[in-house]
Structures are given as structure tokens and as C-alpha cells.
Amino acid sequence: MNSFGFFVSIALVTAAALVLNLPFGYLRIKTKKYSVKWFAYIHLPIPFIYVLRTVAGLDYRVIPVIAAGAIAGQFLGGKLNSTTVSSNER
């Protein structure tokens, strides 16, 4: 794989991790912190991201970049839910 393909693969898997984590972050934000559901919403996407990473042929060295995308997805999903709730309460 050339360097351009390598960076495209990283970008696609990171974007997929972000999008995959959006609904989980959306659900997580309204659950009790440290509950079973809270942990499940954080950890359920991880096996899917692992499969995406291995299918793309990426090794362990790109995990921090993909994790940043997953964390961003959790954060943005939570922001979407808190924005939706606050705008409906007006």
C-alpha cells in the first residue's frame, strides 16, 4: 500500500469510528454515569472498529488516531442529545 492509500485508509476508518459512535454517545449522555448501560454504550462499538481496522490492513500504531475519532463521535453524539433536549424544553 502506498502512503496515500495508507492515509486514506486511516481517514476512512477514523471517520467510520466517529459515525459509529454518534448514536452511542447520543444514548450514553442521558444514562447514569458508570452504570452498565453507560459502559455498554462506550464499549460496544470497539469490536466493530477493530474489525474495520484489520480489514483495512492497519496495524496497532494507528489506534490513537482511530480512538480520537471514536471519542469525538461519543462527544458529538452527546452534544446532539443535549442540544435536542434543551431545545425541546423551551
HTML snippet that shows the backbone in 3Dmol.js (N, CA, C, O; Angstrom):
<script src="https://3Dmol.org/build/3Dmol-min.js"></script>
<div id="view" style="width:600px;height:400px;position:relative"></div>
<script>
const pdb = `
ATOM      1  N   MET A   1       0.859  -1.179   0.000  1.00  0.00           N
ATOM      2  CA  MET A   1       0.000   0.000   0.000  1.00  0.00           C
ATOM      3  C   MET A   1       0.901   1.237   0.000  1.00  0.00           C
ATOM      4  O   MET A   1       1.814   1.355   0.817  1.00  0.00           O
ATOM      5  N   ASN A   2       0.628   2.149  -0.926  1.00  0.00           N
ATOM      6  CA  ASN A   2       1.422   3.380  -0.959  1.00  0.00           C
ATOM      7  C   ASN A   2       1.004   4.312   0.177  1.00  0.00           C
ATOM      8  O   ASN A   2       0.005   4.063   0.852  1.00  0.00           O
ATOM      9  N   SER A   3       1.753   5.364   0.384  1.00  0.00           N
ATOM     10  CA  SER A   3       1.493   6.237   1.534  1.00  0.00           C
ATOM     11  C   SER A   3       0.148   6.956   1.400  1.00  0.00           C
ATOM     12  O   SER A   3      -0.522   7.190   2.406  1.00  0.00           O
ATOM     13  N   PHE A   4      -0.260   7.311   0.171  1.00  0.00           N
ATOM     14  CA  PHE A   4      -1.556   7.965   0.002  1.00  0.00           C
ATOM     15  C   PHE A   4      -2.691   7.012   0.390  1.00  0.00           C
ATOM     16  O   PHE A   4      -3.629   7.410   1.080  1.00  0.00           O
ATOM     17  N   GLY A   5      -2.604   5.769  -0.049  1.00  0.00           N
ATOM     18  CA  GLY A   5      -3.620   4.771   0.306  1.00  0.00           C
ATOM     19  C   GLY A   5      -3.656   4.502   1.799  1.00  0.00           C
ATOM     20  O   GLY A   5      -4.718   4.272   2.379  1.00  0.00           O
ATOM     21  N   PHE A   6      -2.492   4.535   2.408  1.00  0.00           N
ATOM     22  CA  PHE A   6      -2.409   4.331   3.852  1.00  0.00           C
ATOM     23  C   PHE A   6      -3.151   5.433   4.600  1.00  0.00           C
ATOM     24  O   PHE A   6      -3.918   5.157   5.522  1.00  0.00           O
ATOM     25  N   PHE A   7      -2.918   6.688   4.198  1.00  0.00           N
ATOM     26  CA  PHE A   7      -3.584   7.805   4.867  1.00  0.00           C
ATOM     27  C   PHE A   7      -5.076   7.848   4.561  1.00  0.00           C
ATOM     28  O   PHE A   7      -5.871   8.256   5.408  1.00  0.00           O
ATOM     29  N   VAL A   8      -5.458   7.433   3.363  1.00  0.00           N
ATOM     30  CA  VAL A   8      -6.888   7.356   3.029  1.00  0.00           C
ATOM     31  C   VAL A   8      -7.555   6.287   3.890  1.00  0.00           C
ATOM     32  O   VAL A   8      -8.662   6.492   4.386  1.00  0.00           O
ATOM     33  N   SER A   9      -6.887   5.151   4.068  1.00  0.00           N
ATOM     34  CA  SER A   9      -7.438   4.089   4.919  1.00  0.00           C
ATOM     35  C   SER A   9      -7.613   4.565   6.353  1.00  0.00           C
ATOM     36  O   SER A   9      -8.639   4.304   6.979  1.00  0.00           O
ATOM     37  N   ILE A  10      -6.612   5.262   6.868  1.00  0.00           N
ATOM     38  CA  ILE A  10      -6.717   5.789   8.233  1.00  0.00           C
ATOM     39  C   ILE A  10      -7.883   6.774   8.327  1.00  0.00           C
ATOM     40  O   ILE A  10      -8.664   6.725   9.277  1.00  0.00           O
ATOM     41  N   ALA A  11      -7.998   7.657   7.351  1.00  0.00           N
ATOM     42  CA  ALA A  11      -9.071   8.654   7.372  1.00  0.00           C
ATOM     43  C   ALA A  11     -10.443   7.995   7.297  1.00  0.00           C
ATOM     44  O   ALA A  11     -11.359   8.402   8.011  1.00  0.00           O
ATOM     45  N   LEU A  12     -10.598   6.993   6.454  1.00  0.00           N
ATOM     46  CA  LEU A  12     -11.894   6.325   6.319  1.00  0.00           C
ATOM     47  C   LEU A  12     -12.277   5.547   7.579  1.00  0.00           C
ATOM     48  O   LEU A  12     -13.428   5.595   8.013  1.00  0.00           O
ATOM     49  N   VAL A  13     -11.327   4.841   8.157  1.00  0.00           N
ATOM     50  CA  VAL A  13     -11.622   4.076   9.374  1.00  0.00           C
ATOM     51  C   VAL A  13     -11.897   5.026  10.539  1.00  0.00           C
ATOM     52  O   VAL A  13     -12.770   4.752  11.362  1.00  0.00           O
ATOM     53  N   THR A  14     -11.168   6.131  10.620  1.00  0.00           N
ATOM     54  CA  THR A  14     -11.417   7.118  11.674  1.00  0.00           C
ATOM     55  C   THR A  14     -12.788   7.764  11.506  1.00  0.00           C
ATOM     56  O   THR A  14     -13.504   7.961  12.487  1.00  0.00           O
ATOM     57  N   ALA A  15     -13.153   8.092  10.284  1.00  0.00           N
ATOM     58  CA  ALA A  15     -14.486   8.661  10.025  1.00  0.00           C
ATOM     59  C   ALA A  15     -15.578   7.649  10.347  1.00  0.00           C
ATOM     60  O   ALA A  15     -16.621   8.011  10.891  1.00  0.00           O
ATOM     61  N   ALA A  16     -15.343   6.387  10.016  1.00  0.00           N
ATOM     62  CA  ALA A  16     -16.318   5.340  10.344  1.00  0.00           C
ATOM     63  C   ALA A  16     -16.452   5.184  11.860  1.00  0.00           C
ATOM     64  O   ALA A  16     -17.556   4.986  12.366  1.00  0.00           O
ATOM     65  N   ALA A  17     -15.346   5.271  12.577  1.00  0.00           N
ATOM     66  CA  ALA A  17     -15.392   5.181  14.041  1.00  0.00           C
ATOM     67  C   ALA A  17     -16.182   6.346  14.620  1.00  0.00           C
ATOM     68  O   ALA A  17     -16.953   6.171  15.564  1.00  0.00           O
ATOM     69  N   LEU A  18     -15.990   7.533  14.057  1.00  0.00           N
ATOM     70  CA  LEU A  18     -16.731   8.707  14.520  1.00  0.00           C
ATOM     71  C   LEU A  18     -18.228   8.516  14.288  1.00  0.00           C
ATOM     72  O   LEU A  18     -19.030   8.724  15.198  1.00  0.00           O
ATOM     73  N   VAL A  19     -18.603   8.124  13.081  1.00  0.00           N
ATOM     74  CA  VAL A  19     -20.024   7.958  12.744  1.00  0.00           C
ATOM     75  C   VAL A  19     -20.647   6.815  13.555  1.00  0.00           C
ATOM     76  O   VAL A  19     -21.789   6.921  14.003  1.00  0.00           O
ATOM     77  N   LEU A  20     -19.904   5.741  13.739  1.00  0.00           N
ATOM     78  CA  LEU A  20     -20.407   4.609  14.515  1.00  0.00           C
ATOM     79  C   LEU A  20     -20.667   4.996  15.970  1.00  0.00           C
ATOM     80  O   LEU A  20     -21.592   4.469  16.589  1.00  0.00           O
ATOM     81  N   ASN A  21     -19.879   5.894  16.515  1.00  0.00           N
ATOM     82  CA  ASN A  21     -20.014   6.279  17.915  1.00  0.00           C
ATOM     83  C   ASN A  21     -21.058   7.370  18.151  1.00  0.00           C
ATOM     84  O   ASN A  21     -21.430   7.609  19.300  1.00  0.00           O
ATOM     85  N   LEU A  22     -21.537   8.031  17.116  1.00  0.00           N
ATOM     86  CA  LEU A  22     -22.544   9.079  17.295  1.00  0.00           C
ATOM     87  C   LEU A  22     -23.796   8.586  18.022  1.00  0.00           C
ATOM     88  O   LEU A  22     -24.191   9.202  19.012  1.00  0.00           O
ATOM     89  N   PRO A  23     -24.440   7.498  17.573  1.00  0.00           N
ATOM     90  CA  PRO A  23     -25.645   7.067  18.296  1.00  0.00           C
ATOM     91  C   PRO A  23     -25.362   6.579  19.717  1.00  0.00           C
ATOM     92  O   PRO A  23     -26.194   6.735  20.611  1.00  0.00           O
ATOM     93  N   PHE A  24     -24.192   5.992  19.918  1.00  0.00           N
ATOM     94  CA  PHE A  24     -23.845   5.525  21.261  1.00  0.00           C
ATOM     95  C   PHE A  24     -23.599   6.697  22.206  1.00  0.00           C
ATOM     96  O   PHE A  24     -23.978   6.637  23.376  1.00  0.00           O
ATOM     97  N   GLY A  25     -22.978   7.746  21.718  1.00  0.00           N
ATOM     98  CA  GLY A  25     -22.812   8.952  22.526  1.00  0.00           C
ATOM     99  C   GLY A  25     -24.139   9.625  22.798  1.00  0.00           C
ATOM    100  O   GLY A  25     -24.359  10.168  23.881  1.00  0.00           O
ATOM    101  N   TYR A  26     -25.030   9.588  21.809  1.00  0.00           N
ATOM    102  CA  TYR A  26     -26.367  10.153  21.950  1.00  0.00           C
ATOM    103  C   TYR A  26     -27.123   9.451  23.080  1.00  0.00           C
ATOM    104  O   TYR A  26     -27.778  10.100  23.897  1.00  0.00           O
ATOM    105  N   LEU A  27     -27.026   8.126  23.117  1.00  0.00           N
ATOM    106  CA  LEU A  27     -27.716   7.356  24.159  1.00  0.00           C
ATOM    107  C   LEU A  27     -27.007   7.460  25.509  1.00  0.00           C
ATOM    108  O   LEU A  27     -27.657   7.506  26.553  1.00  0.00           O
ATOM    109  N   ARG A  28     -25.683   7.496  25.485  1.00  0.00           N
ATOM    110  CA  ARG A  28     -24.898   7.488  26.721  1.00  0.00           C
ATOM    111  C   ARG A  28     -25.132   8.721  27.576  1.00  0.00           C
ATOM    112  O   ARG A  28     -25.118   8.632  28.804  1.00  0.00           O
ATOM    113  N   ILE A  29     -25.344   9.864  26.952  1.00  0.00           N
ATOM    114  CA  ILE A  29     -25.379  11.126  27.681  1.00  0.00           C
ATOM    115  C   ILE A  29     -26.527  11.190  28.700  1.00  0.00           C
ATOM    116  O   ILE A  29     -26.427  11.906  29.696  1.00  0.00           O
ATOM    117  N   LYS A  30     -27.591  10.462  28.463  1.00  0.00           N
ATOM    118  CA  LYS A  30     -28.738  10.516  29.372  1.00  0.00           C
ATOM    119  C   LYS A  30     -28.827   9.330  30.325  1.00  0.00           C
ATOM    120  O   LYS A  30     -29.824   9.181  31.032  1.00  0.00           O
ATOM    121  N   THR A  31     -27.801   8.489  30.354  1.00  0.00           N
ATOM    122  CA  THR A  31     -27.801   7.369  31.292  1.00  0.00           C
ATOM    123  C   THR A  31     -26.986   7.737  32.529  1.00  0.00           C
ATOM    124  O   THR A  31     -26.172   8.661  32.512  1.00  0.00           O
ATOM    125  N   LYS A  32     -27.226   6.999  33.584  1.00  0.00           N
ATOM    126  CA  LYS A  32     -26.499   7.243  34.831  1.00  0.00           C
ATOM    127  C   LYS A  32     -25.028   6.901  34.630  1.00  0.00           C
ATOM    128  O   LYS A  32     -24.689   5.836  34.115  1.00  0.00           O
ATOM    129  N   LYS A  33     -24.163   7.817  35.043  1.00  0.00           N
ATOM    130  CA  LYS A  33     -22.732   7.636  34.865  1.00  0.00           C
ATOM    131  C   LYS A  33     -22.246   6.400  35.624  1.00  0.00           C
ATOM    132  O   LYS A  33     -22.640   6.170  36.767  1.00  0.00           O
ATOM    133  N   TYR A  34     -21.391   5.611  34.979  1.00  0.00           N
ATOM    134  CA  TYR A  34     -20.795   4.383  35.494  1.00  0.00           C
ATOM    135  C   TYR A  34     -21.790   3.239  35.654  1.00  0.00           C
ATOM    136  O   TYR A  34     -21.477   2.247  36.312  1.00  0.00           O
ATOM    137  N   SER A  35     -22.976   3.353  35.070  1.00  0.00           N
ATOM    138  CA  SER A  35     -23.926   2.241  35.091  1.00  0.00           C
ATOM    139  C   SER A  35     -23.537   1.233  34.003  1.00  0.00           C
ATOM    140  O   SER A  35     -22.639   1.490  33.201  1.00  0.00           O
ATOM    141  N   VAL A  36     -24.221   0.090  33.986  1.00  0.00           N
ATOM    142  CA  VAL A  36     -23.930  -0.944  32.994  1.00  0.00           C
ATOM    143  C   VAL A  36     -24.219  -0.408  31.588  1.00  0.00           C
ATOM    144  O   VAL A  36     -23.431  -0.636  30.671  1.00  0.00           O
ATOM    145  N   LYS A  37     -25.332   0.295  31.411  1.00  0.00           N
ATOM    146  CA  LYS A  37     -25.659   0.859  30.102  1.00  0.00           C
ATOM    147  C   LYS A  37     -24.609   1.873  29.666  1.00  0.00           C
ATOM    148  O   LYS A  37     -24.225   1.906  28.497  1.00  0.00           O
ATOM    149  N   TRP A  38     -24.148   2.694  30.591  1.00  0.00           N
ATOM    150  CA  TRP A  38     -23.141   3.706  30.283  1.00  0.00           C
ATOM    151  C   TRP A  38     -21.872   3.040  29.751  1.00  0.00           C
ATOM    152  O   TRP A  38     -21.326   3.464  28.733  1.00  0.00           O
ATOM    153  N   PHE A  39     -21.404   1.992  30.442  1.00  0.00           N
ATOM    154  CA  PHE A  39     -20.224   1.262  29.982  1.00  0.00           C
ATOM    155  C   PHE A  39     -20.480   0.568  28.649  1.00  0.00           C
ATOM    156  O   PHE A  39     -19.602   0.527  27.787  1.00  0.00           O
ATOM    157  N   ALA A  40     -21.684   0.021  28.481  1.00  0.00           N
ATOM    158  CA  ALA A  40     -22.012  -0.657  27.226  1.00  0.00           C
ATOM    159  C   ALA A  40     -21.997   0.319  26.057  1.00  0.00           C
ATOM    160  O   ALA A  40     -21.469  -0.003  24.992  1.00  0.00           O
ATOM    161  N   TYR A  41     -22.569   1.508  26.239  1.00  0.00           N
ATOM    162  CA  TYR A  41     -22.600   2.491  25.161  1.00  0.00           C
ATOM    163  C   TYR A  41     -21.193   2.947  24.771  1.00  0.00           C
ATOM    164  O   TYR A  41     -20.961   3.323  23.622  1.00  0.00           O
ATOM    165  N   ILE A  42     -20.271   2.916  25.701  1.00  0.00           N
ATOM    166  CA  ILE A  42     -18.896   3.300  25.387  1.00  0.00           C
ATOM    167  C   ILE A  42     -18.146   2.154  24.704  1.00  0.00           C
ATOM    168  O   ILE A  42     -17.368   2.388  23.779  1.00  0.00           O
ATOM    169  N   HIS A  43     -18.374   0.923  25.154  1.00  0.00           N
ATOM    170  CA  HIS A  43     -17.541  -0.184  24.707  1.00  0.00           C
ATOM    171  C   HIS A  43     -18.129  -1.037  23.580  1.00  0.00           C
ATOM    172  O   HIS A  43     -17.374  -1.778  22.950  1.00  0.00           O
ATOM    173  N   LEU A  44     -19.407  -0.976  23.298  1.00  0.00           N
ATOM    174  CA  LEU A  44     -19.987  -1.789  22.222  1.00  0.00           C
ATOM    175  C   LEU A  44     -19.399  -1.511  20.838  1.00  0.00           C
ATOM    176  O   LEU A  44     -19.239  -2.456  20.066  1.00  0.00           O
ATOM    177  N   PRO A  45     -19.074  -0.288  20.487  1.00  0.00           N
ATOM    178  CA  PRO A  45     -18.521  -0.066  19.144  1.00  0.00           C
ATOM    179  C   PRO A  45     -17.092  -0.582  18.940  1.00  0.00           C
ATOM    180  O   PRO A  45     -16.649  -0.704  17.798  1.00  0.00           O
ATOM    181  N   ILE A  46     -16.373  -0.884  20.004  1.00  0.00           N
ATOM    182  CA  ILE A  46     -14.960  -1.243  19.893  1.00  0.00           C
ATOM    183  C   ILE A  46     -14.717  -2.476  19.024  1.00  0.00           C
ATOM    184  O   ILE A  46     -13.813  -2.432  18.191  1.00  0.00           O
ATOM    185  N   PRO A  47     -15.471  -3.580  19.166  1.00  0.00           N
ATOM    186  CA  PRO A  47     -15.216  -4.729  18.280  1.00  0.00           C
ATOM    187  C   PRO A  47     -15.436  -4.400  16.797  1.00  0.00           C
ATOM    188  O   PRO A  47     -14.714  -4.909  15.939  1.00  0.00           O
ATOM    189  N   PHE A  48     -16.410  -3.567  16.497  1.00  0.00           N
ATOM    190  CA  PHE A  48     -16.658  -3.188  15.108  1.00  0.00           C
ATOM    191  C   PHE A  48     -15.512  -2.351  14.549  1.00  0.00           C
ATOM    192  O   PHE A  48     -15.125  -2.506  13.391  1.00  0.00           O
ATOM    193  N   ILE A  49     -14.978  -1.472  15.375  1.00  0.00           N
ATOM    194  CA  ILE A  49     -13.840  -0.654  14.952  1.00  0.00           C
ATOM    195  C   ILE A  49     -12.610  -1.541  14.755  1.00  0.00           C
ATOM    196  O   ILE A  49     -11.828  -1.322  13.830  1.00  0.00           O
ATOM    197  N   TYR A  50     -12.441  -2.527  15.609  1.00  0.00           N
ATOM    198  CA  TYR A  50     -11.328  -3.471  15.452  1.00  0.00           C
ATOM    199  C   TYR A  50     -11.424  -4.201  14.114  1.00  0.00           C
ATOM    200  O   TYR A  50     -10.430  -4.339  13.400  1.00  0.00           O
ATOM    201  N   VAL A  51     -12.629  -4.667  13.782  1.00  0.00           N
ATOM    202  CA  VAL A  51     -12.821  -5.369  12.508  1.00  0.00           C
ATOM    203  C   VAL A  51     -12.525  -4.427  11.336  1.00  0.00           C
ATOM    204  O   VAL A  51     -11.853  -4.819  10.382  1.00  0.00           O
ATOM    205  N   LEU A  52     -13.019  -3.197  11.403  1.00  0.00           N
ATOM    206  CA  LEU A  52     -12.740  -2.231  10.340  1.00  0.00           C
ATOM    207  C   LEU A  52     -11.238  -2.004  10.174  1.00  0.00           C
ATOM    208  O   LEU A  52     -10.724  -1.953   9.056  1.00  0.00           O
ATOM    209  N   ARG A  53     -10.555  -1.870  11.290  1.00  0.00           N
ATOM    210  CA  ARG A  53      -9.112  -1.616  11.251  1.00  0.00           C
ATOM    211  C   ARG A  53      -8.363  -2.789  10.646  1.00  0.00           C
ATOM    212  O   ARG A  53      -7.464  -2.582   9.830  1.00  0.00           O
ATOM    213  N   THR A  54      -8.703  -4.008  11.017  1.00  0.00           N
ATOM    214  CA  THR A  54      -7.991  -5.171  10.491  1.00  0.00           C
ATOM    215  C   THR A  54      -8.338  -5.425   9.024  1.00  0.00           C
ATOM    216  O   THR A  54      -7.467  -5.815   8.246  1.00  0.00           O
ATOM    217  N   VAL A  55      -9.593  -5.210   8.637  1.00  0.00           N
ATOM    218  CA  VAL A  55      -9.972  -5.378   7.232  1.00  0.00           C
ATOM    219  C   VAL A  55      -9.245  -4.354   6.360  1.00  0.00           C
ATOM    220  O   VAL A  55      -8.867  -4.659   5.229  1.00  0.00           O
ATOM    221  N   ALA A  56      -9.052  -3.153   6.876  1.00  0.00           N
ATOM    222  CA  ALA A  56      -8.337  -2.110   6.134  1.00  0.00           C
ATOM    223  C   ALA A  56      -6.836  -2.360   6.095  1.00  0.00           C
ATOM    224  O   ALA A  56      -6.116  -1.667   5.377  1.00  0.00           O
ATOM    225  N   GLY A  57      -6.354  -3.338   6.856  1.00  0.00           N
ATOM    226  CA  GLY A  57      -4.934  -3.664   6.851  1.00  0.00           C
ATOM    227  C   GLY A  57      -4.086  -2.713   7.676  1.00  0.00           C
ATOM    228  O   GLY A  57      -2.892  -2.560   7.422  1.00  0.00           O
ATOM    229  N   LEU A  58      -4.698  -2.075   8.662  1.00  0.00           N
ATOM    230  CA  LEU A  58      -3.971  -1.132   9.517  1.00  0.00           C
ATOM    231  C   LEU A  58      -3.513  -1.845  10.779  1.00  0.00           C
ATOM    232  O   LEU A  58      -4.241  -2.676  11.322  1.00  0.00           O
ATOM    233  N   ASP A  59      -2.328  -1.530  11.243  1.00  0.00           N
ATOM    234  CA  ASP A  59      -1.817  -2.187  12.442  1.00  0.00           C
ATOM    235  C   ASP A  59      -2.089  -1.352  13.692  1.00  0.00           C
ATOM    236  O   ASP A  59      -2.778  -0.333  13.638  1.00  0.00           O
ATOM    237  N   TYR A  60      -1.542  -1.796  14.799  1.00  0.00           N
ATOM    238  CA  TYR A  60      -1.836  -1.199  16.102  1.00  0.00           C
ATOM    239  C   TYR A  60      -1.347   0.238  16.237  1.00  0.00           C
ATOM    240  O   TYR A  60      -1.824   0.965  17.109  1.00  0.00           O
ATOM    241  N   ARG A  61      -0.422   0.660  15.409  1.00  0.00           N
ATOM    242  CA  ARG A  61       0.146   2.008  15.547  1.00  0.00           C
ATOM    243  C   ARG A  61      -0.839   3.118  15.222  1.00  0.00           C
ATOM    244  O   ARG A  61      -0.604   4.267  15.598  1.00  0.00           O
ATOM    245  N   VAL A  62      -1.932   2.814  14.536  1.00  0.00           N
ATOM    246  CA  VAL A  62      -2.915   3.846  14.179  1.00  0.00           C
ATOM    247  C   VAL A  62      -4.060   3.920  15.184  1.00  0.00           C
ATOM    248  O   VAL A  62      -4.969   4.736  15.026  1.00  0.00           O
ATOM    249  N   ILE A  63      -4.028   3.093  16.198  1.00  0.00           N
ATOM    250  CA  ILE A  63      -5.115   3.065  17.189  1.00  0.00           C
ATOM    251  C   ILE A  63      -5.347   4.432  17.839  1.00  0.00           C
ATOM    252  O   ILE A  63      -6.509   4.801  18.011  1.00  0.00           O
ATOM    253  N   PRO A  64      -4.327   5.207  18.209  1.00  0.00           N
ATOM    254  CA  PRO A  64      -4.610   6.515  18.817  1.00  0.00           C
ATOM    255  C   PRO A  64      -5.412   7.455  17.903  1.00  0.00           C
ATOM    256  O   PRO A  64      -6.266   8.203  18.378  1.00  0.00           O
ATOM    257  N   VAL A  65      -5.139   7.416  16.616  1.00  0.00           N
ATOM    258  CA  VAL A  65      -5.872   8.269  15.680  1.00  0.00           C
ATOM    259  C   VAL A  65      -7.328   7.820  15.587  1.00  0.00           C
ATOM    260  O   VAL A  65      -8.240   8.646  15.615  1.00  0.00           O
ATOM    261  N   ILE A  66      -7.540   6.514  15.478  1.00  0.00           N
ATOM    262  CA  ILE A  66      -8.898   5.978  15.386  1.00  0.00           C
ATOM    263  C   ILE A  66      -9.644   6.198  16.699  1.00  0.00           C
ATOM    264  O   ILE A  66     -10.838   6.495  16.691  1.00  0.00           O
ATOM    265  N   ALA A  67      -8.955   6.057  17.814  1.00  0.00           N
ATOM    266  CA  ALA A  67      -9.576   6.302  19.120  1.00  0.00           C
ATOM    267  C   ALA A  67     -10.009   7.758  19.249  1.00  0.00           C
ATOM    268  O   ALA A  67     -11.051   8.048  19.837  1.00  0.00           O
ATOM    269  N   ALA A  68      -9.221   8.665  18.707  1.00  0.00           N
ATOM    270  CA  ALA A  68      -9.610  10.084  18.735  1.00  0.00           C
ATOM    271  C   ALA A  68     -10.910  10.292  17.961  1.00  0.00           C
ATOM    272  O   ALA A  68     -11.770  11.062  18.388  1.00  0.00           O
ATOM    273  N   GLY A  69     -11.054   9.615  16.833  1.00  0.00           N
ATOM    274  CA  GLY A  69     -12.303   9.699  16.077  1.00  0.00           C
ATOM    275  C   GLY A  69     -13.479   9.115  16.848  1.00  0.00           C
ATOM    276  O   GLY A  69     -14.579   9.667  16.825  1.00  0.00           O
ATOM    277  N   ALA A  70     -13.243   7.992  17.533  1.00  0.00           N
ATOM    278  CA  ALA A  70     -14.310   7.367  18.317  1.00  0.00           C
ATOM    279  C   ALA A  70     -14.721   8.262  19.489  1.00  0.00           C
ATOM    280  O   ALA A  70     -15.909   8.392  19.783  1.00  0.00           O
ATOM    281  N   ILE A  71     -13.758   8.869  20.147  1.00  0.00           N
ATOM    282  CA  ILE A  71     -14.057   9.771  21.266  1.00  0.00           C
ATOM    283  C   ILE A  71     -14.810  10.996  20.768  1.00  0.00           C
ATOM    284  O   ILE A  71     -15.743  11.468  21.418  1.00  0.00           O
ATOM    285  N   ALA A  72     -14.404  11.501  19.623  1.00  0.00           N
ATOM    286  CA  ALA A  72     -15.115  12.642  19.038  1.00  0.00           C
ATOM    287  C   ALA A  72     -16.554  12.271  18.712  1.00  0.00           C
ATOM    288  O   ALA A  72     -17.457  13.086  18.898  1.00  0.00           O
ATOM    289  N   GLY A  73     -16.781  11.058  18.233  1.00  0.00           N
ATOM    290  CA  GLY A  73     -18.142  10.601  17.955  1.00  0.00           C
ATOM    291  C   GLY A  73     -18.989  10.508  19.216  1.00  0.00           C
ATOM    292  O   GLY A  73     -20.160  10.889  19.212  1.00  0.00           O
ATOM    293  N   GLN A  74     -18.400  10.002  20.295  1.00  0.00           N
ATOM    294  CA  GLN A  74     -19.114   9.953  21.571  1.00  0.00           C
ATOM    295  C   GLN A  74     -19.460  11.355  22.037  1.00  0.00           C
ATOM    296  O   GLN A  74     -20.583  11.615  22.470  1.00  0.00           O
ATOM    297  N   PHE A  75     -18.500  12.252  21.947  1.00  0.00           N
ATOM    298  CA  PHE A  75     -18.701  13.627  22.395  1.00  0.00           C
ATOM    299  C   PHE A  75     -19.777  14.329  21.551  1.00  0.00           C
ATOM    300  O   PHE A  75     -20.691  14.948  22.097  1.00  0.00           O
ATOM    301  N   LEU A  76     -19.663  14.230  20.229  1.00  0.00           N
ATOM    302  CA  LEU A  76     -20.634  14.884  19.348  1.00  0.00           C
ATOM    303  C   LEU A  76     -22.031  14.287  19.488  1.00  0.00           C
ATOM    304  O   LEU A  76     -23.024  15.013  19.439  1.00  0.00           O
ATOM    305  N   GLY A  77     -22.113  12.969  19.662  1.00  0.00           N
ATOM    306  CA  GLY A  77     -23.410  12.335  19.885  1.00  0.00           C
ATOM    307  C   GLY A  77     -24.057  12.831  21.170  1.00  0.00           C
ATOM    308  O   GLY A  77     -25.263  13.073  21.212  1.00  0.00           O
ATOM    309  N   GLY A  78     -23.257  12.981  22.207  1.00  0.00           N
ATOM    310  CA  GLY A  78     -23.776  13.526  23.464  1.00  0.00           C
ATOM    311  C   GLY A  78     -24.229  14.962  23.307  1.00  0.00           C
ATOM    312  O   GLY A  78     -25.253  15.360  23.863  1.00  0.00           O
ATOM    313  N   LYS A  79     -23.469  15.746  22.549  1.00  0.00           N
ATOM    314  CA  LYS A  79     -23.863  17.147  22.308  1.00  0.00           C
ATOM    315  C   LYS A  79     -25.168  17.212  21.506  1.00  0.00           C
ATOM    316  O   LYS A  79     -26.009  18.074  21.762  1.00  0.00           O
ATOM    317  N   LEU A  80     -25.337  16.313  20.547  1.00  0.00           N
ATOM    318  CA  LEU A  80     -26.579  16.292  19.770  1.00  0.00           C
ATOM    319  C   LEU A  80     -27.781  16.015  20.670  1.00  0.00           C
ATOM    320  O   LEU A  80     -28.829  16.643  20.515  1.00  0.00           O
ATOM    321  N   ASN A  81     -27.636  15.081  21.605  1.00  0.00           N
ATOM    322  CA  ASN A  81     -28.734  14.754  22.502  1.00  0.00           C
ATOM    323  C   ASN A  81     -29.008  15.890  23.473  1.00  0.00           C
ATOM    324  O   ASN A  81     -30.171  16.214  23.713  1.00  0.00           O
ATOM    325  N   SER A  82     -27.995  16.493  24.029  1.00  0.00           N
ATOM    326  CA  SER A  82     -28.225  17.580  24.982  1.00  0.00           C
ATOM    327  C   SER A  82     -28.788  18.809  24.277  1.00  0.00           C
ATOM    328  O   SER A  82     -29.560  19.557  24.877  1.00  0.00           O
ATOM    329  N   THR A  83     -28.419  19.033  23.023  1.00  0.00           N
ATOM    330  CA  THR A  83     -28.975  20.148  22.255  1.00  0.00           C
ATOM    331  C   THR A  83     -30.438  19.887  21.926  1.00  0.00           C
ATOM    332  O   THR A  83     -31.262  20.799  21.995  1.00  0.00           O
ATOM    333  N   THR A  84     -30.768  18.644  21.569  1.00  0.00           N
ATOM    334  CA  THR A  84     -32.140  18.291  21.242  1.00  0.00           C
ATOM    335  C   THR A  84     -33.043  18.442  22.454  1.00  0.00           C
ATOM    336  O   THR A  84     -34.143  18.982  22.343  1.00  0.00           O
ATOM    337  N   VAL A  85     -32.593  17.974  23.606  1.00  0.00           N
ATOM    338  CA  VAL A  85     -33.398  18.051  24.818  1.00  0.00           C
ATOM    339  C   VAL A  85     -33.590  19.507  25.231  1.00  0.00           C
ATOM    340  O   VAL A  85     -34.706  19.906  25.565  1.00  0.00           O
ATOM    341  N   SER A  86     -32.531  20.306  25.215  1.00  0.00           N
ATOM    342  CA  SER A  86     -32.650  21.689  25.677  1.00  0.00           C
ATOM    343  C   SER A  86     -33.524  22.507  24.728  1.00  0.00           C
ATOM    344  O   SER A  86     -34.236  23.399  25.190  1.00  0.00           O
ATOM    345  N   SER A  87     -33.499  22.241  23.423  1.00  0.00           N
ATOM    346  CA  SER A  87     -34.343  23.000  22.512  1.00  0.00           C
ATOM    347  C   SER A  87     -35.803  22.572  22.618  1.00  0.00           C
ATOM    348  O   SER A  87     -36.696  23.368  22.326  1.00  0.00           O
ATOM    349  N   ASN A  88     -36.065  21.323  23.033  1.00  0.00           N
ATOM    350  CA  ASN A  88     -37.442  20.866  23.204  1.00  0.00           C
ATOM    351  C   ASN A  88     -38.038  21.346  24.512  1.00  0.00           C
ATOM    352  O   ASN A  88     -39.262  21.387  24.634  1.00  0.00           O
ATOM    353  N   GLU A  89     -37.238  21.706  25.484  1.00  0.00           N
ATOM    354  CA  GLU A  89     -37.731  22.127  26.778  1.00  0.00           C
ATOM    355  C   GLU A  89     -38.176  23.585  26.760  1.00  0.00           C
ATOM    356  O   GLU A  89     -38.819  24.032  27.709  1.00  0.00           O
ATOM    357  N   ARG A  90     -37.860  24.328  25.726  1.00  0.00           N
ATOM    358  CA  ARG A  90     -38.223  25.749  25.676  1.00  0.00           C
ATOM    359  C   ARG A  90     -39.686  25.942  25.464  1.00  0.00           C
ATOM    360  O   ARG A  90     -40.155  27.078  25.398  1.00  0.00           O
TER     361      ARG A  90
END
`;
const viewer = $3Dmol.createViewer("view");
viewer.addModel(pdb, "pdb");
viewer.setStyle({}, {cartoon: {color: "spectrum"}});
viewer.zoomTo();
viewer.render();
</script>
